[in-house]
């Protein structure tokens, strides 16, 4: 199955997170009010490059999205690990400072 290609905009990190949460919850039929989401910074060769968003559902189910900051692009994966959407941001927030996001070893709820 080919992932859907979507064009969207988000002016702030909070707006971006809300959009990603709604997209992930819609795909796996989760209640956004009951679904916690956490974000973690990603690095490539020691340099900050993006943010991983993980939505946790019941029975250890989880779906995720990766915001690739430099490319203004989000890749969305369902609970089976299949990419279901690729979102191109025509307007996106400034990437957060790496200190504002935990690295994978520092788990924290967002």
N, CA, C and O atoms as CSV, one atom per row, in Angstrom:
chain,resi,resn,atom,element,x,y,z
A,1,UNK,N,N,0.834,-1.187,0.000
A,1,UNK,CA,C,0.000,0.000,0.000
A,1,UNK,C,C,0.879,1.250,0.000
A,1,UNK,O,O,1.806,1.354,0.802
A,2,UNK,N,N,0.600,2.171,-0.869
A,2,UNK,CA,C,1.354,3.420,-0.931
A,2,UNK,C,C,0.850,4.381,0.137
A,2,UNK,O,O,-0.358,4.508,0.335
A,3,UNK,N,N,1.773,5.066,0.832
A,3,UNK,CA,C,1.336,6.028,1.844
A,3,UNK,C,C,0.644,7.224,1.199
A,3,UNK,O,O,0.978,7.637,0.088
A,4,UNK,N,N,-0.332,7.770,1.932
A,4,UNK,CA,C,-1.005,8.985,1.458
A,4,UNK,C,C,-0.022,10.142,1.508
A,4,UNK,O,O,0.815,10.212,2.408
A,5,UNK,N,N,-0.119,11.036,0.559
A,5,UNK,CA,C,0.709,12.242,0.552
A,5,UNK,C,C,-0.206,13.406,0.903
A,5,UNK,O,O,-1.228,13.640,0.257
A,6,UNK,N,N,0.189,14.124,1.940
A,6,UNK,CA,C,-0.635,15.195,2.482
A,6,UNK,C,C,0.215,16.456,2.584
A,6,UNK,O,O,1.415,16.383,2.846
A,7,UNK,N,N,-0.406,17.601,2.376
A,7,UNK,CA,C,0.251,18.888,2.581
A,7,UNK,C,C,-0.472,19.571,3.737
A,7,UNK,O,O,-1.701,19.634,3.761
A,8,UNK,N,N,0.296,20.078,4.691
A,8,UNK,CA,C,-0.301,20.701,5.873
A,8,UNK,C,C,0.586,21.836,6.364
A,8,UNK,O,O,1.672,22.071,5.835
A,9,UNK,N,N,0.097,22.538,7.390
A,9,UNK,CA,C,0.862,23.630,8.002
A,9,UNK,C,C,0.675,23.581,9.507
A,9,UNK,O,O,-0.376,23.178,10.005
A,10,UNK,N,N,1.709,23.995,10.221
A,10,UNK,CA,C,1.654,24.128,11.677
A,10,UNK,C,C,2.572,25.275,12.065
A,10,UNK,O,O,3.729,25.322,11.649
A,11,UNK,N,N,2.060,26.189,12.854
A,11,UNK,CA,C,2.847,27.374,13.206
A,11,UNK,C,C,3.663,27.194,14.488
A,11,UNK,O,O,4.671,27.873,14.685
A,12,UNK,N,N,3.226,26.278,15.360
A,12,UNK,CA,C,3.929,26.079,16.622
A,12,UNK,C,C,4.145,24.592,16.860
A,12,UNK,O,O,3.508,23.754,16.221
A,13,UNK,N,N,5.038,24.272,17.775
A,13,UNK,CA,C,5.285,22.878,18.111
A,13,UNK,C,C,4.032,22.236,18.706
A,13,UNK,O,O,3.759,21.065,18.445
A,14,UNK,N,N,3.276,22.981,19.494
A,14,UNK,CA,C,2.049,22.462,20.089
A,14,UNK,C,C,1.008,22.155,19.006
A,14,UNK,O,O,0.326,21.132,19.066
A,15,UNK,N,N,0.894,23.043,18.023
A,15,UNK,CA,C,-0.032,22.832,16.912
A,15,UNK,C,C,0.394,21.615,16.085
A,15,UNK,O,O,-0.443,20.820,15.658
A,16,UNK,N,N,1.681,21.484,15.871
A,16,UNK,CA,C,2.211,20.337,15.127
A,16,UNK,C,C,1.924,19.039,15.877
A,16,UNK,O,O,1.485,18.058,15.278
A,17,UNK,N,N,2.170,19.033,17.177
A,17,UNK,CA,C,1.918,17.833,17.976
A,17,UNK,C,C,0.434,17.464,17.962
A,17,UNK,O,O,0.096,16.285,17.857
A,18,UNK,N,N,-0.445,18.442,18.066
A,18,UNK,CA,C,-1.892,18.176,18.030
A,18,UNK,C,C,-2.296,17.584,16.679
A,18,UNK,O,O,-3.116,16.667,16.626
A,19,UNK,N,N,-1.731,18.098,15.596
A,19,UNK,CA,C,-2.038,17.581,14.261
A,19,UNK,C,C,-1.550,16.137,14.119
A,19,UNK,O,O,-2.263,15.279,13.600
A,20,UNK,N,N,-0.330,15.883,14.584
A,20,UNK,CA,C,0.223,14.533,14.503
A,20,UNK,C,C,-0.603,13.576,15.351
A,20,UNK,O,O,-0.904,12.466,14.912
A,21,UNK,N,N,-0.968,13.987,16.547
A,21,UNK,CA,C,-1.768,13.132,17.432
A,21,UNK,C,C,-3.108,12.802,16.773
A,21,UNK,O,O,-3.535,11.647,16.798
A,22,UNK,N,N,-3.766,13.778,16.193
A,22,UNK,CA,C,-5.047,13.539,15.524
A,22,UNK,C,C,-4.874,12.580,14.349
A,22,UNK,O,O,-5.713,11.705,14.136
A,23,UNK,N,N,-3.796,12.738,13.590
A,23,UNK,CA,C,-3.535,11.872,12.435
A,23,UNK,C,C,-3.291,10.435,12.877
A,23,UNK,O,O,-3.862,9.503,12.310
A,24,UNK,N,N,-2.439,10.252,13.892
A,24,UNK,CA,C,-2.133,8.911,14.381
A,24,UNK,C,C,-3.373,8.251,14.989
A,24,UNK,O,O,-3.647,7.080,14.725
A,25,UNK,N,N,-4.113,8.992,15.790
A,25,UNK,CA,C,-5.308,8.433,16.433
A,25,UNK,C,C,-6.369,8.060,15.409
A,25,UNK,O,O,-7.045,7.043,15.558
A,26,UNK,N,N,-6.518,8.862,14.388
A,26,UNK,CA,C,-7.496,8.577,13.344
A,26,UNK,C,C,-7.166,7.282,12.617
A,26,UNK,O,O,-8.059,6.485,12.328
A,27,UNK,N,N,-5.900,7.069,12.324
A,27,UNK,CA,C,-5.480,5.880,11.586
A,27,UNK,C,C,-5.764,4.600,12.366
A,27,UNK,O,O,-6.262,3.626,11.802
A,28,UNK,N,N,-5.449,4.600,13.662
A,28,UNK,CA,C,-5.609,3.391,14.469
A,28,UNK,C,C,-6.869,3.418,15.333
A,28,UNK,O,O,-7.015,2.616,16.255
A,29,UNK,N,N,-7.773,4.344,15.028
A,29,UNK,CA,C,-9.062,4.442,15.718
A,29,UNK,C,C,-8.904,4.559,17.234
A,29,UNK,O,O,-9.541,3.831,17.996
A,30,UNK,N,N,-8.061,5.472,17.648
A,30,UNK,CA,C,-7.836,5.734,19.062
A,30,UNK,C,C,-8.547,7.017,19.462
A,30,UNK,O,O,-8.731,7.911,18.636
A,31,UNK,N,N,-8.940,7.108,20.707
A,31,UNK,CA,C,-9.573,8.313,21.240
A,31,UNK,C,C,-8.469,9.312,21.602
A,31,UNK,O,O,-7.674,9.037,22.501
A,32,UNK,N,N,-8.401,10.447,20.934
A,32,UNK,CA,C,-7.330,11.415,21.222
A,32,UNK,C,C,-7.332,11.892,22.680
A,32,UNK,O,O,-6.280,12.229,23.225
A,33,UNK,N,N,-8.512,11.919,23.311
A,33,UNK,CA,C,-8.595,12.354,24.708
A,33,UNK,C,C,-7.972,11.337,25.662
A,33,UNK,O,O,-7.541,11.693,26.759
A,34,UNK,N,N,-7.925,10.081,25.248
A,34,UNK,CA,C,-7.415,9.007,26.098
A,34,UNK,C,C,-6.021,8.519,25.689
A,34,UNK,O,O,-5.465,7.627,26.331
A,35,UNK,N,N,-5.465,9.090,24.641
A,35,UNK,CA,C,-4.200,8.604,24.096
A,35,UNK,C,C,-3.046,9.529,24.452
A,35,UNK,O,O,-2.980,10.657,23.963
A,36,UNK,N,N,-2.139,9.062,25.295
A,36,UNK,CA,C,-0.972,9.890,25.594
A,36,UNK,C,C,0.012,9.880,24.422
A,36,UNK,O,O,0.127,8.888,23.703
A,37,UNK,N,N,0.710,10.988,24.244
A,37,UNK,CA,C,1.725,11.075,23.207
A,37,UNK,C,C,2.994,11.623,23.851
A,37,UNK,O,O,2.945,12.496,24.718
A,38,UNK,N,N,4.099,11.105,23.421
A,38,UNK,CA,C,5.373,11.612,23.943
A,38,UNK,C,C,6.272,11.929,22.760
A,38,UNK,O,O,6.115,11.376,21.672
A,39,UNK,N,N,7.207,12.820,22.992
A,39,UNK,CA,C,8.128,13.185,21.917
A,39,UNK,C,C,9.556,13.053,22.404
A,39,UNK,O,O,9.870,13.303,23.568
A,40,UNK,N,N,10.399,12.657,21.489
A,40,UNK,CA,C,11.802,12.405,21.775
A,40,UNK,C,C,12.636,12.954,20.630
A,40,UNK,O,O,12.260,12.829,19.465
A,41,UNK,N,N,13.751,13.552,20.958
A,41,UNK,CA,C,14.605,14.100,19.906
A,41,UNK,C,C,15.354,12.987,19.192
A,41,UNK,O,O,15.647,11.943,19.775
A,42,UNK,N,N,15.655,13.223,17.934
A,42,UNK,CA,C,16.424,12.290,17.119
A,42,UNK,C,C,17.708,12.981,16.676
A,42,UNK,O,O,17.730,14.185,16.421
A,43,UNK,N,N,18.760,12.204,16.592
A,43,UNK,CA,C,20.021,12.772,16.122
A,43,UNK,C,C,20.642,11.845,15.091
A,43,UNK,O,O,20.454,10.629,15.117
A,44,UNK,N,N,21.375,12.451,14.197
A,44,UNK,CA,C,22.116,11.721,13.168
A,44,UNK,C,C,23.554,12.200,13.258
A,44,UNK,O,O,23.836,13.392,13.127
A,45,UNK,N,N,24.461,11.256,13.483
A,45,UNK,CA,C,25.875,11.570,13.641
A,45,UNK,C,C,26.100,12.629,14.722
A,45,UNK,O,O,26.938,13.519,14.576
A,46,UNK,N,N,25.334,12.510,15.809
A,46,UNK,CA,C,25.489,13.409,16.946
A,46,UNK,C,C,24.834,14.762,16.797
A,46,UNK,O,O,24.926,15.589,17.704
A,47,UNK,N,N,24.169,15.017,15.667
A,47,UNK,CA,C,23.535,16.313,15.418
A,47,UNK,C,C,22.015,16.148,15.405
A,47,UNK,O,O,21.492,15.225,14.780
A,48,UNK,N,N,21.313,17.037,16.093
A,48,UNK,CA,C,19.854,17.015,16.140
A,48,UNK,C,C,19.280,17.080,14.724
A,48,UNK,O,O,19.696,17.921,13.927
A,49,UNK,N,N,18.325,16.196,14.406
A,49,UNK,CA,C,17.755,16.201,13.054
A,49,UNK,C,C,16.239,16.084,13.024
A,49,UNK,O,O,15.634,16.316,11.977
A,50,UNK,N,N,15.604,15.729,14.144
A,50,UNK,CA,C,14.165,15.577,14.095
A,50,UNK,C,C,13.562,15.211,15.431
A,50,UNK,O,O,14.232,15.172,16.463
A,51,UNK,N,N,12.253,14.940,15.371
A,51,UNK,CA,C,11.501,14.599,16.575
A,51,UNK,C,C,10.665,13.361,16.287
A,51,UNK,O,O,10.001,13.274,15.254
A,52,UNK,N,N,10.702,12.407,17.207
A,52,UNK,CA,C,9.879,11.208,17.137
A,52,UNK,C,C,8.697,11.402,18.070
A,52,UNK,O,O,8.876,11.677,19.257
A,53,UNK,N,N,7.486,11.258,17.535
A,53,UNK,CA,C,6.262,11.330,18.318
A,53,UNK,C,C,5.705,9.920,18.434
A,53,UNK,O,O,5.560,9.227,17.427
A,54,UNK,N,N,5.390,9.486,19.654
A,54,UNK,CA,C,4.845,8.149,19.869
A,54,UNK,C,C,3.525,8.282,20.614
A,54,UNK,O,O,3.466,8.859,21.700
A,55,UNK,N,N,2.464,7.738,20.015
A,55,UNK,CA,C,1.132,7.693,20.646
A,55,UNK,C,C,0.932,6.295,21.198
A,55,UNK,O,O,1.084,5.308,20.479
A,56,UNK,N,N,0.592,6.214,22.476
A,56,UNK,CA,C,0.420,4.929,23.149
A,56,UNK,C,C,-1.057,4.600,23.287
A,56,UNK,O,O,-1.830,5.371,23.856
A,57,UNK,N,N,-1.436,3.440,22.756
A,57,UNK,CA,C,-2.814,2.977,22.853
A,57,UNK,C,C,-2.939,1.838,23.842
A,57,UNK,O,O,-1.991,1.536,24.566
A,58,UNK,N,N,-4.097,1.203,23.881
A,58,UNK,CA,C,-4.314,0.093,24.804
A,58,UNK,C,C,-3.498,-1.139,24.400
A,58,UNK,O,O,-3.088,-1.283,23.248
A,59,UNK,N,N,-3.279,-2.006,25.362
A,59,UNK,CA,C,-2.584,-3.283,25.135
A,59,UNK,C,C,-1.219,-3.090,24.472
A,59,UNK,O,O,-0.860,-3.815,23.544
A,60,UNK,N,N,-0.477,-2.121,24.953
A,60,UNK,CA,C,0.881,-1.822,24.465
A,60,UNK,C,C,0.947,-1.438,22.985
A,60,UNK,O,O,2.021,-1.462,22.382
A,61,UNK,N,N,-0.172,-1.093,22.416
A,61,UNK,CA,C,-0.190,-0.649,21.028
A,61,UNK,C,C,0.443,0.736,20.959
A,61,UNK,O,O,0.244,1.567,21.844
A,62,UNK,N,N,1.198,0.969,19.910
A,62,UNK,CA,C,1.751,2.302,19.709
A,62,UNK,C,C,1.906,2.575,18.220
A,62,UNK,O,O,2.196,1.681,17.425
A,63,UNK,N,N,1.703,3.828,17.875
A,63,UNK,CA,C,1.930,4.289,16.513
A,63,UNK,C,C,2.834,5.508,16.630
A,63,UNK,O,O,2.924,6.124,17.692
A,64,UNK,N,N,3.497,5.848,15.544
A,64,UNK,CA,C,4.482,6.911,15.652
A,64,UNK,C,C,4.614,7.737,14.391
A,64,UNK,O,O,4.196,7.339,13.304
A,65,UNK,N,N,5.208,8.894,14.576
A,65,UNK,CA,C,5.480,9.799,13.459
A,65,UNK,C,C,6.855,10.405,13.672
A,65,UNK,O,O,7.267,10.664,14.802
A,66,UNK,N,N,7.554,10.625,12.578
A,66,UNK,CA,C,8.875,11.244,12.626
A,66,UNK,C,C,8.807,12.570,11.875
A,66,UNK,O,O,8.459,12.608,10.695
A,67,UNK,N,N,9.141,13.648,12.567
A,67,UNK,CA,C,9.230,14.966,11.936
A,67,UNK,C,C,10.691,15.183,11.582
A,67,UNK,O,O,11.538,15.319,12.464
A,68,UNK,N,N,10.981,15.215,10.287
A,68,UNK,CA,C,12.330,15.469,9.792
A,68,UNK,C,C,12.416,16.977,9.573
A,68,UNK,O,O,11.957,17.499,8.557
A,69,UNK,N,N,13.005,17.654,10.533
A,69,UNK,CA,C,12.971,19.118,10.576
A,69,UNK,C,C,13.514,19.786,9.324
A,69,UNK,O,O,12.857,20.665,8.765
A,70,UNK,N,N,14.694,19.393,8.873
A,70,UNK,CA,C,15.321,20.049,7.717
A,70,UNK,C,C,14.520,19.895,6.439
A,70,UNK,O,O,14.555,20.766,5.570
A,71,UNK,N,N,13.795,18.782,6.320
A,71,UNK,CA,C,13.014,18.509,5.102
A,71,UNK,C,C,11.572,18.986,5.218
A,71,UNK,O,O,10.818,18.897,4.250
A,72,UNK,N,N,11.171,19.494,6.395
A,72,UNK,CA,C,9.792,19.933,6.639
A,72,UNK,C,C,8.812,18.829,6.252
A,72,UNK,O,O,7.830,19.062,5.548
A,73,UNK,N,N,9.110,17.612,6.737
A,73,UNK,CA,C,8.349,16.437,6.341
A,73,UNK,C,C,8.070,15.582,7.566
A,73,UNK,O,O,8.890,15.515,8.482
A,74,UNK,N,N,6.905,14.924,7.585
A,74,UNK,CA,C,6.523,14.016,8.665
A,74,UNK,C,C,6.182,12.669,8.045
A,74,UNK,O,O,5.423,12.597,7.079
A,75,UNK,N,N,6.745,11.605,8.602
A,75,UNK,CA,C,6.440,10.246,8.176
A,75,UNK,C,C,5.622,9.598,9.277
A,75,UNK,O,O,6.048,9.587,10.432
A,76,UNK,N,N,4.451,9.055,8.944
A,76,UNK,CA,C,3.549,8.468,9.930
A,76,UNK,C,C,3.480,6.958,9.753
A,76,UNK,O,O,3.358,6.453,8.637
A,77,UNK,N,N,3.563,6.241,10.883
A,77,UNK,CA,C,3.546,4.779,10.886
A,77,UNK,C,C,2.433,4.285,11.793
A,77,UNK,O,O,2.247,4.805,12.894
A,78,UNK,N,N,1.687,3.279,11.334
A,78,UNK,CA,C,0.602,2.725,12.139
A,78,UNK,C,C,1.146,1.745,13.172
A,78,UNK,O,O,2.358,1.564,13.282
A,79,UNK,N,N,0.256,1.118,13.922
A,79,UNK,CA,C,0.676,0.225,15.001
A,79,UNK,C,C,1.351,-1.049,14.492
A,79,UNK,O,O,2.021,-1.738,15.261
A,80,UNK,N,N,1.184,-1.367,13.220
A,80,UNK,CA,C,1.861,-2.529,12.632
A,80,UNK,C,C,3.233,-2.157,12.065
A,80,UNK,O,O,3.965,-3.024,11.586
A,81,UNK,N,N,3.578,-0.875,12.118
A,81,UNK,CA,C,4.872,-0.418,11.609
A,81,UNK,C,C,4.862,-0.041,10.148
A,81,UNK,O,O,5.918,0.212,9.570
A,82,UNK,N,N,3.689,0.002,9.535
A,82,UNK,CA,C,3.571,0.369,8.118
A,82,UNK,C,C,3.412,1.875,7.971
A,82,UNK,O,O,2.641,2.499,8.700
A,83,UNK,N,N,4.139,2.453,7.030
A,83,UNK,CA,C,3.967,3.885,6.765
A,83,UNK,C,C,2.640,4.099,6.066
A,83,UNK,O,O,2.365,3.502,5.025
A,84,UNK,N,N,1.812,4.966,6.657
A,84,UNK,CA,C,0.502,5.215,6.065
A,84,UNK,C,C,0.350,6.628,5.533
A,84,UNK,O,O,-0.594,6.911,4.796
A,85,UNK,N,N,1.261,7.520,5.892
A,85,UNK,CA,C,1.161,8.890,5.387
A,85,UNK,C,C,2.523,9.562,5.387
A,85,UNK,O,O,3.383,9.293,6.226
A,86,UNK,N,N,2.683,10.446,4.414
A,86,UNK,CA,C,3.840,11.328,4.340
A,86,UNK,C,C,3.292,12.736,4.224
A,86,UNK,O,O,2.591,13.063,3.266
A,87,UNK,N,N,3.613,13.566,5.202
A,87,UNK,CA,C,3.053,14.914,5.266
A,87,UNK,C,C,4.151,15.925,4.956
A,87,UNK,O,O,5.185,15.954,5.623
A,88,UNK,N,N,3.922,16.742,3.952
A,88,UNK,CA,C,4.841,17.819,3.600
A,88,UNK,C,C,4.328,19.095,4.249
A,88,UNK,O,O,3.188,19.494,4.012
A,89,UNK,N,N,5.148,19.731,5.057
A,89,UNK,CA,C,4.746,20.959,5.737
A,89,UNK,C,C,5.155,22.164,4.906
A,89,UNK,O,O,6.341,22.364,4.642
A,90,UNK,N,N,4.180,22.970,4.490
A,90,UNK,CA,C,4.525,24.186,3.766
A,90,UNK,C,C,4.781,25.324,4.744
A,90,UNK,O,O,5.355,26.349,4.377
A,91,UNK,N,N,4.355,25.143,5.985
A,91,UNK,CA,C,4.672,26.080,7.058
A,91,UNK,C,C,4.906,25.224,8.300
A,91,UNK,O,O,4.047,24.433,8.690
A,92,UNK,N,N,6.076,25.390,8.916
A,92,UNK,CA,C,6.376,24.577,10.084
A,92,UNK,C,C,7.047,25.426,11.156
A,92,UNK,O,O,7.648,26.458,10.861
A,93,UNK,N,N,6.936,24.979,12.398
A,93,UNK,CA,C,7.568,25.754,13.478
A,93,UNK,C,C,9.078,25.637,13.423
A,93,UNK,O,O,9.634,24.770,12.748
A,94,UNK,N,N,9.722,26.525,14.147
A,94,UNK,CA,C,11.170,26.417,14.299
A,94,UNK,C,C,11.458,25.116,15.032
A,94,UNK,O,O,10.745,24.770,15.974
A,95,UNK,N,N,12.476,24.399,14.624
A,95,UNK,CA,C,12.813,23.178,15.368
A,95,UNK,C,C,13.138,23.522,16.817
A,95,UNK,O,O,13.794,24.527,17.089
A,96,UNK,N,N,12.678,22.689,17.741
A,96,UNK,CA,C,12.957,22.973,19.149
A,96,UNK,C,C,14.438,22.795,19.455
A,96,UNK,O,O,15.141,22.054,18.769
A,97,UNK,N,N,14.896,23.473,20.477
A,97,UNK,CA,C,16.270,23.270,20.931
A,97,UNK,C,C,16.363,21.851,21.475
A,97,UNK,O,O,15.459,21.409,22.185
A,98,UNK,N,N,17.424,21.133,21.163
A,98,UNK,CA,C,17.547,19.756,21.663
A,98,UNK,C,C,17.391,19.647,23.179
A,98,UNK,O,O,16.938,18.615,23.676
A,99,UNK,N,N,17.751,20.676,23.907
A,99,UNK,CA,C,17.606,20.644,25.358
A,99,UNK,C,C,16.137,20.636,25.785
A,99,UNK,O,O,15.821,20.226,26.901
A,100,UNK,N,N,15.234,21.090,24.900
A,100,UNK,CA,C,13.807,21.120,25.212
A,100,UNK,C,C,13.141,19.766,25.035
A,100,UNK,O,O,12.002,19.573,25.462
A,101,UNK,N,N,13.833,18.835,24.417
A,101,UNK,CA,C,13.286,17.509,24.177
A,101,UNK,C,C,14.218,16.469,24.789
A,101,UNK,O,O,15.438,16.625,24.749
A,102,UNK,N,N,13.647,15.414,25.350
A,102,UNK,CA,C,14.519,14.368,25.883
A,102,UNK,C,C,15.097,13.526,24.755
A,102,UNK,O,O,14.449,13.317,23.730
A,103,UNK,N,N,16.303,13.051,24.949
A,103,UNK,CA,C,16.870,12.074,24.023
A,103,UNK,C,C,16.292,10.719,24.397
A,103,UNK,O,O,15.747,10.581,25.492
A,104,UNK,N,N,16.388,9.717,23.537
A,104,UNK,CA,C,15.747,8.432,23.803
A,104,UNK,C,C,16.059,7.836,25.177
A,104,UNK,O,O,15.222,7.126,25.736
A,105,UNK,N,N,17.220,8.104,25.724
A,105,UNK,CA,C,17.541,7.532,27.029
A,105,UNK,C,C,16.854,8.270,28.166
A,105,UNK,O,O,16.841,7.784,29.297
A,106,UNK,N,N,16.275,9.450,27.883
A,106,UNK,CA,C,15.599,10.241,28.894
A,106,UNK,C,C,14.105,10.247,28.601
A,106,UNK,O,O,13.603,11.209,28.020
A,107,UNK,N,N,13.399,9.223,28.981
A,107,UNK,CA,C,11.977,9.131,28.678
A,107,UNK,C,C,11.179,10.102,29.539
A,107,UNK,O,O,11.370,10.195,30.752
A,108,UNK,N,N,10.278,10.824,28.872
A,108,UNK,CA,C,9.457,11.796,29.561
A,108,UNK,C,C,8.152,11.941,28.799
A,108,UNK,O,O,8.159,11.968,27.568
A,109,UNK,N,N,7.048,12.035,29.495
A,109,UNK,CA,C,5.758,12.257,28.843
A,109,UNK,C,C,5.661,13.704,28.447
A,109,UNK,O,O,6.099,14.594,29.176
A,110,UNK,N,N,5.075,13.938,27.271
A,110,UNK,CA,C,4.916,15.300,26.782
A,110,UNK,C,C,3.556,15.827,27.153
A,110,UNK,O,O,3.225,16.967,26.829
